[in-house]
Amino acid sequence: MKDLTNKYENAKQNSIEFMQNGQISAYLNSLLEMNKYKRLMVAVVAN
């Protein structure tokens, strides 16, 4: 769980940096990555 949280936070930080730099494609990919880790964390908590 801690590993998933760290990966989520890293993706979140990357998405913020990409948005500030105007890299829209990379920003959207980071949002998708965040969504993936968020769903995995919810699945872990549910079990």
N, C-alpha and C positions, 0 to 999 in steps of 0.2 A: 504494500500500500504506500509506504514511504517513497519507494522508487517511482511509482506512478505520480505521486504528488510532485516530486522533484521534476519529472519530465514535463508535467503540466505547467509548472511555474516557468521552466526554461522556454517552453513554447510560447507562453504568455509574454515573457520578456522579449523574445524574438519578434513577436507580432507587433509589439509597441515600437520597437526599433524600426521595423520595416515600414510601419505606417508613417513614422516621423520622417523617414528618408524618401517616402513617396513610391516605394516598391510595392505596388498594389498586388501583383501576382504572388509574390513571396508572402505578403501579408495574408492573403486569402488562404494560402497553403498552411500557414501557421495557425489560422483559425480552425481549419479542418483538423489539424493535428491536436489542437486543444480539445476540440469536440470528441475526438477519438479517446483521449486520455480521460476526459470527464465521464464518458459512458463506461469505460473500464472501471473507474473508481466507484461509480454507482453500482455496477454489477458485483464488485468485490464486497461492498458494504451490504448489499442485499442478501448475500449468501452467508 
